[in-house]
Amino acid sequence: MRDPAGPTLSKTAFEALPGWAGDDHGAALEAFRRSCDRILGAPPARVLDAKTGDAINYGTTADWQPVCRDALSPGAAADPRGFFERGFQAFAVTAEKGPTGLMTGYYEPEIEASLTREGPYQTPLLAKPGDLQRLDLGEFDPTLKGETIRGRLEDGRFVPYPDRAAINEGALDPDELAVAWVKDPVDAFFTHIQGSARLKLPDGSIARVGFAEKNGRPYTAIGKVLIERGALSRETVSMASIRDWLAANPGDMQSVLEANRSYVFFNRRDVSDPGLGPVGAGGVALSPGRSLAVDRRTHALGAPIWFEAVLPGDTGPTQKLMVAQDTGSAIRGAVRGDYFWGSGATAGAKAGEMKADGRFWVLLPTALAARQTALAANQR
């Protein structure tokens, strides 16, 4: 199957998926069930993900609700591999540039913070400002489905929202908007990059912040900035090397951080299950090693994806079933993934090292897959 402007989908038998038989399908089922809770609560006529374009037809929630009801049954838990094989059809994804794409990692930082401004806690994490607005361009032009812009009204004109440098210089009032105050400004910056954090408070308790909105300015990877400045090489750049460079060059830190004009706003979240990550864009708590951030313009949140890539420290590829449950500004492309490692320093070290080529196979409910295969055959 192929959309003229999108990726190619090639029907693939489960026994042909590399490593399929060796996966822990029960762990994947647990992650998928969380997405199913939301799918089953949605109107049947609603598309699975309103932000996904037409490159791959993920259908409506009505196409997914039968398989989700099965996912929550005792039979699925007893035979999770059989559940996926009976309920889905796999398709290899080939993008315009080929079957492989960039796979990176992300995590939930644990950082020292306070809920009040005091002592060393002077860098704010801000809540969404009241004047920040998001426009869905698809409402104005169907060809722009899934595309959004953010800004605010000034003198009757919709204008771009202040960028990172302007916000740092006082374009917003931190005393009015702060949801927490962070000890280390670099920790605050990487919280923006990851989109969430666990806060280690002065009294020893733990709080959590999660993504609420962003200012809509372009995202720039500061690793790329440091490479362009000759400070780091492509071979040595990683989260750890970036942190080391920033610590060794405090006078240049602000200019480097502000090269990323994107700015993220947060809200407070509960820590209901310490074993799970924050709530992702798909509205469910992320599962370490099973939740995947994807380009939402191509892939619908809630869909299972067979994933293959070499993880940091490994010599051979990891092949496992994951679930599209999050997205990110830097995740662009039909074969582009961001692997959720979990929370804390160990997860952060793995996430910071991860940069590998990988492959995707999407799983579609069998009835939906059959309709798409027949439609593609008729269009040939």
C-alpha positions as CSV (number, residue, x, y, z in Angstrom):
1,M,0.0,0.0,0.0
2,R,1.2,3.5,-0.8
3,D,-0.1,7.0,-0.4
4,P,1.5,9.1,-3.2
5,A,2.9,11.5,-0.7
6,G,3.6,9.1,2.1
7,P,5.4,5.9,3.1
8,T,5.1,2.5,1.5
9,L,3.5,-0.3,3.6
10,S,4.5,-3.8,2.9
11,K,2.4,-6.7,4.3
12,T,4.5,-8.8,6.6
13,A,3.7,-12.1,8.3
14,F,4.4,-12.2,12.0
15,E,6.8,-15.1,11.6
16,A,8.8,-12.9,9.3
17,L,9.2,-10.1,11.8
18,P,12.8,-10.3,13.0
19,G,12.8,-11.5,16.6
20,W,9.1,-11.8,16.9
21,A,9.0,-15.1,18.7
22,G,11.5,-14.0,21.4
23,D,9.7,-10.9,22.6
24,D,7.8,-10.4,25.9
25,H,4.4,-9.8,24.3
26,G,2.8,-9.6,27.8
27,A,4.8,-6.4,28.5
28,A,3.7,-4.9,25.2
29,L,0.1,-5.9,26.0
30,E,0.2,-4.0,29.3
31,A,1.3,-0.9,27.5
32,F,-1.3,-1.3,24.8
33,R,-4.1,-1.8,27.3
34,R,-3.4,1.7,28.7
35,S,-4.1,3.2,25.3
36,C,-7.1,0.9,24.9
37,D,-8.7,2.5,28.0
38,R,-8.8,5.8,26.1
39,I,-9.8,4.3,22.8
40,L,-12.8,2.5,24.3
41,G,-13.9,5.7,25.9
42,A,-13.9,7.6,22.6
43,P,-16.9,8.0,20.2
44,P,-16.7,5.2,17.6
45,A,-16.8,7.6,14.6
46,R,-13.8,9.6,15.8
47,V,-10.6,9.1,13.9
48,L,-8.0,7.3,16.0
49,D,-5.8,10.4,16.1
50,A,-7.0,13.7,14.8
51,K,-3.5,15.0,14.3
52,T,-2.4,12.1,11.9
53,G,-2.5,12.8,8.2
54,D,-3.5,10.4,5.4
55,A,-0.1,8.8,4.7
56,I,-1.3,5.8,6.7
57,N,-5.0,5.2,7.3
58,Y,-5.3,4.3,10.9
59,G,-9.1,4.4,10.7
60,T,-11.6,5.4,13.4
61,T,-11.8,4.2,17.0
62,A,-14.6,1.9,15.8
63,D,-11.9,0.0,13.9
64,W,-9.9,-0.4,17.1
65,Q,-12.5,-0.9,19.8
66,P,-13.1,-4.6,19.0
67,V,-9.4,-5.5,19.4
68,C,-9.2,-3.3,22.5
69,R,-12.0,-5.1,24.1
70,D,-10.1,-8.3,23.4
71,A,-7.0,-6.8,24.8
72,L,-8.7,-6.3,28.2
73,S,-10.0,-9.9,28.3
74,P,-8.4,-12.6,30.4
75,G,-7.7,-14.6,27.2
76,A,-5.3,-11.9,25.9
77,A,-3.4,-11.9,29.1
78,A,-3.1,-15.7,29.0
79,D,-1.8,-15.7,25.4
80,P,-0.5,-12.2,24.5
81,R,1.4,-13.3,21.5
82,G,-1.6,-15.1,20.1
83,F,-3.7,-12.0,20.8
84,F,-1.5,-9.8,18.6
85,E,-1.2,-12.4,15.9
86,R,-5.0,-13.0,15.7
87,G,-6.0,-9.3,16.0
88,F,-3.5,-7.5,13.8
89,Q,-1.7,-7.5,10.5
90,A,1.9,-6.2,10.4
91,F,3.2,-3.9,7.7
92,A,6.8,-2.9,7.1
93,V,7.2,0.9,6.8
94,T,9.4,2.3,4.1
95,A,9.9,6.1,4.0
96,E,10.9,8.1,1.0
97,K,14.6,7.7,1.9
98,G,14.3,4.0,2.6
99,P,13.3,1.5,5.3
100,T,15.6,2.8,8.0
101,G,15.4,5.9,10.1
102,L,16.9,7.6,13.1
103,M,16.1,6.2,16.5
104,T,16.9,8.2,19.6
105,G,16.0,7.9,23.3
106,Y,14.4,10.1,25.9
107,Y,13.6,9.8,29.6
108,E,12.1,11.5,32.7
109,P,14.8,13.5,34.6
110,E,14.9,13.5,38.4
111,I,16.0,17.0,39.4
112,E,16.4,19.0,42.6
113,A,13.6,21.6,42.9
114,S,11.3,23.4,45.2
115,L,7.7,24.5,44.9
116,T,8.6,27.9,46.2
117,R,11.4,30.3,45.2
118,E,14.1,30.0,47.9
119,G,17.8,29.7,48.3
120,P,19.5,27.9,45.3
121,Y,16.1,27.2,43.7
122,Q,15.9,30.2,41.3
123,T,15.2,28.8,37.8
124,P,11.5,28.5,37.1
125,L,9.4,25.9,35.3
126,L,6.5,27.9,34.0
127,A,2.8,27.0,33.6
128,K,1.0,27.7,30.3
129,P,0.3,31.4,30.0
130,G,-3.2,32.5,29.5
131,D,-2.6,34.4,26.3
132,L,-0.9,31.5,24.5
133,Q,-3.1,30.2,21.7
134,R,-2.8,27.3,19.3
135,L,-4.4,27.3,15.9
136,D,-5.1,24.1,13.9
137,L,-4.3,24.9,10.3
138,G,-6.2,21.9,9.1
139,E,-9.4,23.8,10.1
140,F,-8.5,26.4,7.5
141,D,-7.0,24.1,4.8
142,P,-7.5,20.3,4.7
143,T,-4.1,19.9,3.1
144,L,-2.6,21.2,6.4
145,K,-4.2,18.6,8.6
146,G,-2.1,17.9,11.7
147,E,-0.2,21.2,11.4
148,T,-0.5,23.8,14.1
149,I,0.9,27.2,14.9
150,R,1.2,28.9,18.3
151,G,1.2,32.6,19.2
152,R,-0.9,35.3,20.8
153,L,-3.0,38.3,19.9
154,E,-1.4,41.7,19.9
155,D,-3.4,44.7,18.6
156,G,-5.7,42.5,16.7
157,R,-2.9,40.5,15.0
158,F,-1.9,36.9,15.7
159,V,1.9,37.1,16.3
160,P,4.6,34.5,17.3
161,Y,5.0,33.9,21.0
162,P,8.1,35.1,22.7
163,D,11.1,32.8,22.3
164,R,13.4,31.3,25.0
165,A,15.7,34.4,25.2
166,A,12.8,36.8,25.5
167,I,11.1,34.7,28.2
168,N,14.4,34.5,30.1
169,E,14.7,38.3,29.9
170,G,11.2,38.8,31.5
171,A,8.6,38.6,28.7
172,L,6.6,36.5,31.2
173,D,6.4,36.9,35.0
174,P,7.9,33.8,36.6
175,D,6.5,34.7,40.0
176,E,3.0,34.5,38.5
177,L,3.5,31.4,36.4
178,A,6.1,29.2,38.1
179,V,4.9,25.7,39.0
180,A,8.4,24.9,40.5
181,W,11.8,26.3,41.0
182,V,14.9,24.3,39.9
183,K,18.3,24.3,41.4
184,D,20.3,23.9,38.2
185,P,19.4,25.8,35.1
186,V,20.8,23.1,32.9
187,D,18.5,20.6,34.6
188,A,15.6,23.0,33.8
189,F,16.7,23.1,30.2
190,F,16.9,19.4,29.8
191,T,13.5,19.1,31.4
192,H,12.2,21.3,28.5
193,I,13.8,18.8,26.1
194,Q,12.4,15.7,27.7
195,G,9.0,17.3,28.4
196,S,8.6,16.1,32.0
197,A,10.5,15.6,35.2
198,R,10.3,14.1,38.7
199,L,11.1,16.8,41.3
200,K,13.1,15.9,44.4
201,L,11.8,18.4,46.9
202,P,13.8,19.7,49.9
203,D,11.7,17.7,52.3
204,G,12.5,14.5,50.5
205,S,9.1,14.1,48.8
206,I,8.7,13.6,45.1
207,A,6.5,15.7,42.7
208,R,6.1,15.6,39.0
209,V,5.7,18.1,36.2
210,G,4.5,17.2,32.7
211,F,4.2,18.9,29.3
212,A,1.4,21.5,29.1
213,E,2.2,23.5,26.0
214,K,5.1,25.0,24.0
215,N,5.7,28.5,22.6
216,G,5.7,27.2,19.0
217,R,9.2,28.4,18.1
218,P,11.4,26.1,16.1
219,Y,13.3,23.4,18.1
220,T,17.1,23.5,17.7
221,A,19.3,20.8,19.2
222,I,22.1,22.4,21.1
223,G,24.4,19.5,20.4
224,K,24.2,20.6,16.7
225,V,25.0,24.2,17.8
226,L,28.1,23.0,19.7
227,I,29.3,21.0,16.7
228,E,28.9,24.0,14.5
229,R,30.9,26.1,16.9
230,G,33.6,23.6,16.9
231,A,33.1,22.9,20.7
232,L,32.2,19.2,20.2
233,S,32.5,16.7,17.3
234,R,29.8,14.6,15.8
235,E,31.6,11.5,17.3
236,T,31.6,12.8,20.8
237,V,28.4,14.7,21.1
238,S,25.9,13.2,23.7
239,M,23.9,14.5,26.6
240,A,26.8,13.8,28.9
241,S,29.3,15.7,26.8
242,I,27.0,18.6,26.4
243,R,26.5,18.8,30.1
244,D,30.3,18.6,30.7
245,W,30.9,21.4,28.1
246,L,28.2,23.7,29.7
247,A,29.7,23.1,33.2
248,A,33.2,24.0,31.9
249,N,32.0,27.1,30.0
250,P,29.5,28.9,32.2
251,G,30.0,32.2,30.4
252,D,28.7,30.7,27.2
253,M,26.0,28.6,28.7
254,Q,23.1,31.1,28.3
255,S,23.8,31.8,24.6
256,V,24.0,28.1,23.8
257,L,20.8,27.3,25.6
258,E,19.0,30.2,24.0
259,A,20.0,29.0,20.5
260,N,17.0,26.7,21.1
261,R,14.2,29.2,20.8
262,S,11.6,26.6,21.7
263,Y,10.2,26.9,25.2
264,V,8.0,24.3,27.0
265,F,5.4,25.0,29.7
266,F,4.4,22.5,32.4
267,N,1.7,21.5,34.8
268,R,1.9,19.6,38.0
269,R,1.1,15.8,37.8
270,D,0.6,13.1,40.4
271,V,3.1,10.3,40.9
272,S,0.5,7.6,41.0
273,D,2.7,4.6,39.9
274,P,6.4,5.1,40.5
275,G,7.1,2.3,38.0
276,L,5.5,4.2,35.1
277,G,6.7,7.4,33.4
278,P,4.8,10.6,32.9
279,V,1.6,10.9,30.8
280,G,2.6,11.2,27.2
281,A,0.8,12.9,24.3
282,G,-1.4,9.9,24.0
283,G,-3.0,10.6,27.4
284,V,-1.6,7.5,29.2
285,A,1.4,6.9,31.5
286,L,4.4,5.9,29.6
287,S,5.9,2.4,30.0
288,P,9.7,2.2,30.1
289,G,11.0,0.2,27.2
290,R,7.5,-0.1,25.6
291,S,6.4,3.4,24.9
292,L,7.6,5.1,21.7
293,A,7.4,8.7,20.6
294,V,6.6,9.0,16.9
295,D,5.9,11.6,14.3
296,R,2.2,12.2,14.9
297,R,1.7,13.5,11.4
298,T,2.3,10.0,10.1
299,H,1.5,7.6,13.0
300,A,-1.5,7.5,15.2
301,L,-1.0,7.4,19.0
302,G,-2.2,4.1,20.4
303,A,-1.0,2.0,17.5
304,P,1.4,-0.9,18.2
305,I,4.8,-0.7,16.4
306,W,7.4,-3.5,16.0
307,F,10.7,-1.8,16.6
308,E,14.2,-2.7,15.6
309,A,17.4,-0.8,16.5
310,V,20.7,-1.4,18.3
311,L,20.4,0.1,21.8
312,P,23.4,1.7,23.6
313,G,25.9,-0.9,24.9
314,D,24.5,-3.7,22.7
315,T,26.2,-5.3,19.7
316,G,23.1,-6.7,18.1
317,P,19.6,-5.2,17.5
318,T,16.8,-5.1,20.0
319,Q,13.5,-6.2,18.4
320,K,10.4,-5.6,20.4
321,L,6.8,-4.6,20.3
322,M,6.2,-1.0,21.4
323,V,3.2,1.3,21.4
324,A,3.1,4.8,19.9
325,Q,2.1,6.9,23.0
326,D,4.0,10.1,22.7
327,T,5.5,12.6,20.2
328,G,8.1,15.4,20.2
329,S,9.2,18.5,18.2
330,A,12.3,16.7,16.9
331,I,10.5,13.5,15.9
332,R,9.9,14.0,12.2
333,G,9.6,11.2,9.6
334,A,7.7,8.0,8.9
335,V,10.6,5.9,10.3
336,R,11.7,8.1,13.2
337,G,11.3,7.0,16.8
338,D,12.2,8.2,20.3
339,Y,12.5,5.3,22.8
340,F,11.3,6.0,26.3
341,W,13.9,4.6,28.8
342,G,12.2,5.5,32.1
343,S,13.1,7.9,34.9
344,G,16.3,8.9,36.6
345,A,20.0,9.0,35.9
346,T,20.5,5.5,34.6
347,A,17.6,6.0,32.1
348,G,19.1,9.4,31.2
349,A,22.5,7.9,30.5
350,K,21.0,5.4,28.0
351,A,18.8,8.0,26.4
352,G,21.7,10.4,26.0
353,E,23.8,7.8,24.2
354,M,21.1,6.5,21.9
355,K,21.4,7.4,18.2
356,A,21.0,4.5,15.8
357,D,19.3,3.5,12.5
358,G,16.2,1.4,13.0
359,R,13.1,0.0,11.4
360,F,9.4,0.1,12.0
361,W,6.5,-2.3,11.3
362,V,3.1,-0.9,12.1
363,L,0.3,-3.2,13.4
364,L,-3.2,-2.5,12.2
365,P,-6.4,-4.4,13.2
366,T,-7.1,-7.2,10.8
367,A,-10.4,-5.8,9.4
368,L,-8.9,-2.4,8.8
369,A,-5.8,-3.9,7.2
370,A,-7.9,-6.0,4.9
371,R,-9.9,-3.0,3.7
372,Q,-6.7,-1.0,3.1
373,T,-5.1,-3.9,1.2
374,A,-8.1,-4.3,-1.0
375,L,-8.3,-0.6,-1.7
376,A,-4.6,-0.5,-2.6
377,A,-5.1,-3.5,-5.0
378,N,-8.0,-1.7,-6.7
379,Q,-6.0,1.4,-7.2
380,R,-3.2,-0.4,-9.0
